């Protein structure tokens, strides 16, 4: 299940130009496939980093932006 945090994470990452819409959709698809296969749920930031689409600094910047908006 996709949480509000993950929805915002993906939208912010696209809005900041760190990833494309297609990259976000690819990561979300992988996330759902892994969930359905019974694997441990992984956050989008972790998936996008492991896929090579975002740097750890970019992931952290998006997380900080979410924290500041709460």
N, CA, C and O atoms as a MOPAC input file, in Angstrom:
PM7 MOZYME 1SCF
protein

 N      0.83800 1    -1.18100 1     0.00000 1
 C      0.00000 1     0.00000 1     0.00000 1
 C      0.88600 1     1.24900 1     0.00000 1
 O      1.86700 1     1.32000 1     0.74000 1
 N      0.54000 1     2.21600 1    -0.82100 1
 C      1.29800 1     3.45600 1    -0.91600 1
 C      0.77700 1     4.43100 1     0.12900 1
 O     -0.42300 1     4.69600 1     0.20000 1
 N      1.68500 1     4.96200 1     0.93600 1
 C      1.29900 1     5.90100 1     1.98300 1
 C      1.29100 1     7.32400 1     1.44900 1
 O      1.81000 1     7.59400 1     0.36600 1
 N      0.69100 1     8.24400 1     2.22600 1
 C      0.70300 1     9.65800 1     1.84400 1
 C      2.12500 1    10.16800 1     1.70300 1
 O      2.41800 1    10.96700 1     0.81300 1
 N      3.02400 1     9.70300 1     2.59300 1
 C      4.42000 1    10.12900 1     2.52800 1
 C      5.01900 1     9.77600 1     1.17700 1
 O      5.68500 1    10.60400 1     0.55500 1
 N      4.78500 1     8.54600 1     0.71900 1
 C      5.37700 1     8.11200 1    -0.53500 1
 C      4.79500 1     8.86500 1    -1.71300 1
 O      5.51600 1     9.19000 1    -2.65600 1
 N      3.49400 1     9.15100 1    -1.67700 1
 C      2.88900 1     9.92900 1    -2.75000 1
 C      3.55800 1    11.28900 1    -2.82900 1
 O      3.92100 1    11.75400 1    -3.91000 1
 N      3.71400 1    11.91200 1    -1.69200 1
 C      4.35400 1    13.22000 1    -1.68100 1
 C      5.81600 1    13.11400 1    -2.07600 1
 O      6.33400 1    13.98500 1    -2.77600 1
 N      6.48600 1    12.05700 1    -1.63600 1
 C      7.89200 1    11.89000 1    -1.97700 1
 C      8.06100 1    11.86400 1    -3.48900 1
 O      8.88600 1    12.59200 1    -4.04200 1
 N      7.27800 1    11.02200 1    -4.15400 1
 C      7.40400 1    10.89300 1    -5.60500 1
 C      7.06400 1    12.17500 1    -6.33800 1
 O      7.76100 1    12.55900 1    -7.27800 1
 N      6.00600 1    12.83700 1    -5.92100 1
 C      5.60200 1    14.08600 1    -6.56200 1
 C      6.68600 1    15.14000 1    -6.38500 1
 O      7.04500 1    15.82700 1    -7.34200 1
 N      7.20600 1    15.27300 1    -5.17600 1
 C      8.25800 1    16.26600 1    -4.93000 1
 C      9.52100 1    15.95200 1    -5.73000 1
 O     10.15900 1    16.85900 1    -6.26400 1
 N      9.88000 1    14.68600 1    -5.81400 1
 C     11.07900 1    14.30700 1    -6.56200 1
 C     10.93500 1    14.67200 1    -8.04500 1
 O     11.89100 1    15.12500 1    -8.67300 1
 N      9.74600 1    14.47200 1    -8.59200 1
 C      9.50100 1    14.85100 1    -9.99400 1
 C      9.50400 1    16.36600 1   -10.12100 1
 O     10.13700 1    16.90900 1   -11.02700 1
 N      8.80200 1    17.06000 1    -9.22000 1
 C      8.73100 1    18.52100 1    -9.28900 1
 C     10.10500 1    19.17000 1    -9.18900 1
 O     10.34700 1    20.20500 1    -9.81000 1
 N     11.00300 1    18.57500 1    -8.42000 1
 C     12.35600 1    19.12200 1    -8.27200 1
 C     13.26200 1    18.73500 1    -9.43500 1
 O     14.39700 1    19.20300 1    -9.51500 1
 N     12.77900 1    17.89500 1   -10.32600 1
 C     13.56500 1    17.51000 1   -11.49200 1
 C     14.58000 1    16.41400 1   -11.21800 1
 O     15.47200 1    16.17200 1   -12.03200 1
 N     14.44800 1    15.74800 1   -10.07600 1
 C     15.39400 1    14.68000 1    -9.74200 1
 C     15.11000 1    13.41000 1   -10.52600 1
 O     16.02800 1    12.66000 1   -10.85600 1
 N     13.84200 1    13.17100 1   -10.82200 1
 C     13.44000 1    11.99300 1   -11.58700 1
 C     12.34800 1    12.39200 1   -12.57300 1
 O     11.75800 1    13.46700 1   -12.46900 1
 N     12.09600 1    11.51500 1   -13.51900 1
 C     11.00400 1    11.73800 1   -14.47400 1
 C      9.75700 1    11.01500 1   -13.98100 1
 O      9.81600 1    10.18200 1   -13.07700 1
 N      8.64500 1    11.34900 1   -14.58900 1
 C      7.39400 1    10.63800 1   -14.27000 1
 C      7.53800 1     9.14500 1   -14.55500 1
 O      7.06800 1     8.30800 1   -13.78400 1
 N      8.19000 1     8.82200 1   -15.66600 1
 C      8.37000 1     7.41600 1   -16.02600 1
 C      9.22000 1     6.67800 1   -14.99500 1
 O      8.94100 1     5.52400 1   -14.67200 1
 N     10.25200 1     7.33600 1   -14.48200 1
 C     11.08600 1     6.70800 1   -13.45900 1
 C     10.28700 1     6.48500 1   -12.17900 1
 O     10.42700 1     5.44500 1   -11.53500 1
 N      9.44700 1     7.45800 1   -11.80400 1
 C      8.59400 1     7.30400 1   -10.63300 1
 C      7.64600 1     6.12900 1   -10.81600 1
 O      7.49500 1     5.30300 1    -9.91600 1
 N      7.01000 1     6.05100 1   -11.97400 1
 C      6.07400 1     4.95700 1   -12.23100 1
 C      6.78300 1     3.60500 1   -12.22200 1
 O      6.23000 1     2.61600 1   -11.74000 1
 N      7.99900 1     3.55800 1   -12.75100 1
 C      8.76800 1     2.31700 1   -12.74100 1
 C      9.06200 1     1.87800 1   -11.29700 1
 O      8.93700 1     0.69900 1   -10.96500 1
 N      9.44700 1     2.82100 1   -10.45700 1
 C      9.74400 1     2.50200 1    -9.06000 1
 C      8.48100 1     2.07500 1    -8.31500 1
 O      8.51700 1     1.14800 1    -7.50500 1
 N      7.36400 1     2.75200 1    -8.59000 1
 C      6.11000 1     2.39200 1    -7.93600 1
 C      5.65900 1     0.99400 1    -8.36400 1
 O      5.15300 1     0.22600 1    -7.54700 1
 N      5.84100 1     0.67000 1    -9.63300 1
 C      5.49000 1    -0.65900 1   -10.12500 1
 C      6.34200 1    -1.71600 1    -9.43300 1
 O      5.82900 1    -2.75000 1    -9.00500 1
 N      7.63300 1    -1.45900 1    -9.32400 1
 C      8.52600 1    -2.39800 1    -8.64700 1
 C      8.12600 1    -2.56000 1    -7.18400 1
 O      8.14500 1    -3.66900 1    -6.64900 1
 N      7.76500 1    -1.45100 1    -6.54200 1
 C      7.34500 1    -1.49000 1    -5.14700 1
 C      6.12400 1    -2.40700 1    -4.96800 1
 O      6.09100 1    -3.23700 1    -4.06000 1
 N      5.13900 1    -2.24600 1    -5.83200 1
 C      3.93200 1    -3.05700 1    -5.74400 1
 C      4.24100 1    -4.52400 1    -6.04500 1
 O      3.73400 1    -5.41800 1    -5.36600 1
 N      5.06800 1    -4.77300 1    -7.05600 1
 C      5.43200 1    -6.15400 1    -7.38400 1
 C      6.11600 1    -6.82900 1    -6.19800 1
 O      5.82100 1    -7.98100 1    -5.87900 1
 N      7.02900 1    -6.11100 1    -5.54800 1
 C      7.72100 1    -6.68100 1    -4.39400 1
 C      6.75400 1    -6.92400 1    -3.24500 1
 O      6.84800 1    -7.93800 1    -2.55400 1
 N      5.82000 1    -5.99000 1    -3.03900 1
 C      4.80500 1    -6.18000 1    -1.99800 1
 C      3.97600 1    -7.43700 1    -2.28600 1
 O      3.72300 1    -8.23900 1    -1.38600 1
 N      3.56000 1    -7.60200 1    -3.53200 1
 C      2.74400 1    -8.75200 1    -3.90800 1
 C      3.51400 1   -10.06600 1    -3.80000 1
 O      2.92700 1   -11.12100 1    -3.56000 1
 N      4.83000 1    -9.99300 1    -3.97800 1
 C      5.66700 1   -11.18700 1    -3.85800 1
 C      6.00100 1   -11.50700 1    -2.40400 1
 O      6.73000 1   -12.45900 1    -2.12500 1
 N      5.46200 1   -10.70300 1    -1.47100 1
 C      5.68200 1   -10.95400 1    -0.05900 1
 C      7.00500 1   -10.45200 1     0.47500 1
 O      7.39700 1   -10.78700 1     1.59300 1
 N      7.69200 1    -9.65300 1    -0.31700 1
 C      8.95500 1    -9.09000 1     0.14600 1
 C      8.68000 1    -7.94800 1     1.11900 1
 O      7.57700 1    -7.40500 1     1.16600 1
 N      9.69400 1    -7.59800 1     1.88500 1
 C      9.55900 1    -6.48000 1     2.81700 1
 C      9.28700 1    -5.19400 1     2.04100 1
 O      9.92100 1    -4.92900 1     1.01900 1
 N      8.33400 1    -4.39300 1     2.53900 1
 C      7.97600 1    -3.14300 1     1.87200 1
 C      9.17000 1    -2.19300 1     1.88000 1
 O      9.82800 1    -2.01000 1     2.90400 1
 N      9.43600 1    -1.59300 1     0.72300 1
 C     10.53500 1    -0.63000 1     0.59700 1
 C      9.97100 1     0.72100 1     0.20600 1
 O      9.05500 1     0.81000 1    -0.61100 1
 N     10.51800 1     1.76200 1     0.78800 1
 C     10.09100 1     3.11900 1     0.47700 1
 C     10.59900 1     3.53700 1    -0.89800 1
 O     11.61700 1     3.03800 1    -1.37900 1
 N      9.87500 1     4.45500 1    -1.51700 1
 C     10.24000 1     4.90400 1    -2.86000 1
 C     11.63500 1     5.50500 1    -2.91100 1
 O     12.37300 1     5.26700 1    -3.86800 1
 N     12.00500 1     6.27000 1    -1.91300 1
 C     13.34300 1     6.85900 1    -1.90400 1
 C     14.43100 1     5.80300 1    -1.95800 1
 O     15.42300 1     5.95600 1    -2.67100 1
 N     14.24200 1     4.74100 1    -1.20900 1
 C     15.20600 1     3.64200 1    -1.21000 1
 C     15.25700 1     2.95600 1    -2.56800 1
 O     16.33400 1     2.65900 1    -3.08500 1
 N     14.09200 1     2.70900 1    -3.13400 1
 C     14.04500 1     2.08400 1    -4.46200 1
 C     14.69400 1     2.97200 1    -5.51500 1
 O     15.49900 1     2.50000 1    -6.31700 1
 N     14.35100 1     4.24300 1    -5.51500 1
 C     14.89300 1     5.16900 1    -6.52100 1
 C     16.40300 1     5.30800 1    -6.38600 1
 O     17.10700 1     5.43600 1    -7.38700 1
 N     16.90200 1     5.28500 1    -5.16200 1
 C     18.35100 1     5.31800 1    -4.94200 1
 C     18.99400 1     4.04800 1    -5.48300 1
 O     19.97700 1     4.11200 1    -6.22100 1
 N     18.44100 1     2.89300 1    -5.11600 1
 C     19.00600 1     1.61100 1    -5.56400 1
 C     18.93800 1     1.44500 1    -7.07700 1
 O     19.77600 1     0.76800 1    -7.67300 1
 N     17.93000 1     2.07100 1    -7.69800 1
 C     17.80100 1     1.99000 1    -9.15600 1
 C     18.75100 1     2.95500 1    -9.86000 1
 O     18.87300 1     2.92900 1   -11.08400 1
 N     19.42300 1     3.80700 1    -9.08600 1
 C     20.37200 1     4.75200 1    -9.65900 1
 C     19.73500 1     6.02400 1   -10.19300 1
 O     20.37800 1     6.78800 1   -10.91400 1
 N     18.47300 1     6.25600 1    -9.84300 1
 C     17.75800 1     7.42300 1   -10.34700 1
 C     17.92800 1     8.65200 1    -9.46500 1
 O     17.78300 1     9.78100 1    -9.93600 1
 N     18.23400 1     8.44000 1    -8.19700 1
 C     18.41900 1     9.55400 1    -7.27500 1
 C     19.66800 1     9.31000 1    -6.43300 1
 O     20.01200 1     8.17100 1    -6.11800 1
 N     20.33900 1    10.40500 1    -6.07700 1
 C     21.46800 1    10.30700 1    -5.15800 1
 C     20.92500 1    10.32200 1    -3.72700 1
 O     19.77000 1    10.68000 1    -3.49500 1
 N     21.75900 1     9.93400 1    -2.78600 1
 C     21.33500 1     9.96000 1    -1.38900 1
 C     21.05200 1    11.39800 1    -0.95300 1
 O     20.15800 1    11.63100 1    -0.13900 1
 N     21.80000 1    12.35800 1    -1.48500 1
 C     21.55400 1    13.76600 1    -1.15500 1
 C     20.18800 1    14.21200 1    -1.65800 1
 O     19.48000 1    14.93900 1    -0.96100 1
 N     19.81400 1    13.79200 1    -2.84600 1
 C     18.49700 1    14.14700 1    -3.38700 1
 C     17.38200 1    13.51700 1    -2.55500 1
 O     16.38400 1    14.17300 1    -2.25800 1
 N     17.54600 1    12.25600 1    -2.17900 1
 C     16.55300 1    11.58300 1    -1.34000 1
 C     16.39200 1    12.35300 1    -0.03300 1
 O     15.27200 1    12.62900 1     0.39600 1
 N     17.50600 1    12.69500 1     0.59300 1
 C     17.45400 1    13.41300 1     1.86200 1
 C     16.82600 1    14.80000 1     1.71200 1
 O     16.10400 1    15.24800 1     2.60200 1
 N     17.09200 1    15.47600 1     0.60600 1
 C     16.49600 1    16.79200 1     0.37300 1
 C     14.97800 1    16.70000 1     0.27000 1
 O     14.26800 1    17.55000 1     0.80600 1
 N     14.47700 1    15.67700 1    -0.41400 1
 C     13.02600 1    15.50300 1    -0.54000 1
 C     12.42300 1    15.18500 1     0.83000 1
 O     11.36900 1    15.71500 1     1.18200 1
 N     13.07800 1    14.33400 1     1.59000 1
 C     12.58200 1    14.00300 1     2.93000 1
 C     12.53500 1    15.25500 1     3.80400 1
 O     11.56000 1    15.47200 1     4.52300 1
 N     13.56700 1    16.06600 1     3.74500 1
 C     13.59200 1    17.29800 1     4.54300 1
 C     12.48700 1    18.25600 1     4.11500 1
 O     11.87000 1    18.91100 1     4.95600 1
 N     12.23700 1    18.34000 1     2.82100 1
 C     11.17400 1    19.20900 1     2.32400 1
 C      9.80300 1    18.74700 1     2.84900 1
 O      8.94300 1    19.56800 1     3.16900 1
 N      9.61800 1    17.43500 1     2.93200 1
 C      8.36700 1    16.89600 1     3.45600 1
 C      8.25400 1    17.22600 1     4.93900 1
 O      7.19500 1    17.64700 1     5.40400 1
 N      9.32500 1    17.04100 1     5.67200 1
 C      9.31100 1    17.33600 1     7.11000 1
 C      8.95900 1    18.81100 1     7.35800 1
 O      8.19800 1    19.12500 1     8.27300 1
 N      9.50600 1    19.69700 1     6.55100 1
 C      9.28500 1    21.13400 1     6.72700 1
 C      7.83900 1    21.52100 1     6.39000 1
 O      7.32900 1    22.51500 1     6.90800 1
 N      7.19100 1    20.75700 1     5.54100 1
 C      5.82500 1    21.10500 1     5.13000 1
 C      4.77800 1    20.55900 1     6.09300 1
 O      3.60200 1    20.90600 1     5.98200 1
 N      5.17900 1    19.72000 1     7.02700 1
 C      4.21700 1    19.12900 1     7.97100 1
 C      3.92500 1    20.06800 1     9.11900 1
 O      3.13800 1    19.73400 1    10.00400 1

